């Protein structure tokens, strides 16, 4: 059957009628294809992409940051997915994490399920501002937050979107983009009653001059057969292995790594290439740049000839970027990353200087003291040096420590200037309050609206306390 253009008035009618038009049928065998990885059948391949325009859908369009990442508005996204495909996503989650709403934990045991398999992608249509994007790949995403939300019976799960994931099944969407963007993460603000941590942390990193994902607030509705349901207020996050490289570096041809666990803490002699997943140049089995960083970091010259050690380290690693990252990360207090956890960062071999460059990721736990012993002190006095040598070895060098101290002062005077931060919290909280406090049971982590207001107050207090912390550290 041919797909007709969606009408933009009466969003509820749009969603319901659209589902009827593109519902999965079983008698259209001539156009059916099957994905061997998910055993999903595609019987909806005969359609026209009538909403396709060069500016909105084409790969040739430049990323439209003003449209997609607008800080002044909470925009709306709608997912429309057949009931069969939605059920396959839920079934896949059940197979991995057990029955929805039931904990797999046993008394006294940490039973976080460790899996290397991502949740499955399925095709769904995305509707934004009256326009339709066709057969977009959507899947659930996350690790501990995904399992915890699932076991708690909260269906407000994070999503990954890939706009041409299914272009082989649907030639009409070859190289489909969303205003120039191929991929996004749509994060559920897990354990963040303020809904602001992911966005504000990214704002601070960017204002400090570091490469980081753009973010924006979106309210999400999902129609999986019974009309659109409000899934809550989310944060849309730009993917690093996409437009971040394209727009914040001169080239996206370098090696991009997403380190995770194991040797991702850079302990001497521990290198394992499996812990440094390649997100670009995946077919090139060469990790020599990461291995060179291990070698330079742990060279004997660190204590015998520090100038030579710094020269060799800086030849492979952008130490200056890392020092500024440490300053920002220390001020905002972000415990869920390197120094406490060996994840939530990327390394990119910048083609401009052939140096591995640090890119922060996943900041929903920032702007608070946090767990696992809390965020690192500004002087790293609570750092287990032998476990986190990338920080320990660099901070122990007098030249690098002086640069780090200078960045702390710079950041607290500018990117984390307290009056500006207070205004930011007030502006953003006013923007999102109505959408945050009207989330529905089963799709929210809030107990009541007071949780939101209390969390905003805590952020305001936190900003002032960090100014004092920097002052105390620099004056010691």
Residue, then its C-alpha position, 0 to 999 in steps of 0.5 A: x500500500x502507498x503511504x499518504x502524507x501525514x497531516x499536521x493538525x490534531x496530533x492525536x489523530x495524526x498518531x492514530x491514523x498513522x499507526x493504522x496506515x503503517x501497521x505490520x501486515x502478514x499478506x504483503x509477502x512480495x515486499x517482505x524481508x527478514x532481519x536474521x539478527x532479530x527475526x523481525x519481518x518487514x512487510x511495510x516496504x512499499x511506501x513513498x517518503x513524501x515528507x522528505x526534503x533536502x534540508x530535513x532528511x538528506x545526508x547532504x544537509x549540514x547539521x542544523x544545531x539551532x533547530x535540533x538543540x534549542x535551549x529555549x524550548x522543550x520540543x516534542x518527539x513522537x515514535x510510532x511503532x507497530x505493536x509487534x515490533x514494540x513487543x519484540x523490544x520488550x521480549x528482548x529486554x525480558x530475555x536479558x534482564x528478566x520480568x519487567x518490574x521484578x528485581x533479579x537481586x538477591x539479599x546481599x548480592x550485586x546481581x547487575x547483569x553484565x552483557x555485551x549485547x545491546x538491545x535490539x533495533x526495530x524500525x519506527x517512524x519518528x514525527x517531529x513538528x508535523x514531519x515524518x521520518x521513516x523506519x528509523x532504528x530505535x532501541x533501548x540503551x543503557x547499562x545499570x540505569x537500563x536494568x534498574x529502570x526495568x526492574x523497578x517497573x519504570x518504562x521511561x527507558x533511554x533510547x538510541x536512534x539511528x535514522x538509516x539503520x534499516x536502509x537495506x530493508x527500506x531503500x527509500x531511506x538511504x542515508x536518511x538524516x534528521x536535520x543533518x544528524x544520523x544518530x542520537x541518544x535520548x536519555x531518561x535522566x535516570x536518578x536525576x530529579x532535577x532533569x538538568x545534570x546531563x544538559x548543564x554539565x555538557x554546557x559547562x564543558x562546552x563553555x570551557x572549550x572542550x569537545x562535548x555533545x550538544x544537548x536539548x530537552x524533549x518530551x517524548x510520546x510513543x504510540x505502540x498501538x493504542x495511541x500516543x503515550x507520554x513517556x516523559x521529559x528526556x534529554x536529547x544528546x548528540x552522538x560522539x561517533x557522528x556529528x561531534x567529530x564532524x563539527x568539532x574536529x577538522x576530520x572524522x577520519x581518526x580512531x575513536x575509542x569508547x573505553x570500558x572497564x578492564x584496562x580502560x583505567x590505564x594501569x601499567x601492563x594491563x592493556x587489552x584491546x577489547x577494552x577499547x572498542x573502536x567506533x571508527x575505523x573498526x576494520x583496522x585492527x590497530x591499537x598502536x596509538x592506545x598502546x603508545x599512550x600506555x608506554x609513554x604514561x608509564x615510562x621510567x623517565x617520569x621520575x628520572x627526566x620529567x621534561x623528556x617524559x612530558x614531551x613523549x607523553x604530549x606527542x601521543x596524548x593531548x595533556x592540555x585538554x585532559x587537564x582542562x577536563x580534570x578541572x571542569x570535572x572536579x568543579x562540577x563533581x562527576x564521580x561516574x567516570x575515570x577516577x572512580x569508574x573506568x567508563x563514560x569517556x571517549x578518546x579520539x585520535x585528532x587528525x590535526x595533531x595525531x594526539x588522543x583527545x579526551x571527550x566526556x560522555x554521560x553526565x547524568x550523575x554530575x553536579x553532586x558528590x555522588x556514590x562510590x566514595x564520592x567525587x574526587x577531591x580537587x587535590x585528588x587526595x582520595x584518588x587510589x593512585x595505583x588504579x587511576x595512573x592517568x590522573x595520578x602520574x600527570x597530577x604528580x608532575x609539577x608543571x602539569x599541576x600548575x596548569x591544572x591549578x590555572x584551569x581551575x581558576x579559569x573555569x570557576x571564573x567563567x564556565x562555572x561562574x556562580x551567578x551565571x550558574x544560578x541563572x542557568x538553573x533558574x532559567x532551565x528549571x522554569x522551562x521544563x517544570x511543567x513537563x517534568x512534574x506532569x510525568x505519569x506513574x510508571x514513566x517517572x522517577x519522581x515521587x512528587x513535584x516536590x522532588x523536582x523543586x528540591x533537586x533544583x535547590x540542591x543544584x543552586x547550593x552546590x554551585x556556591x559550595x564549589x566556588x568555595x572548594x576551589x578557593x580553599x584548594x588554591x589557597x592551601 
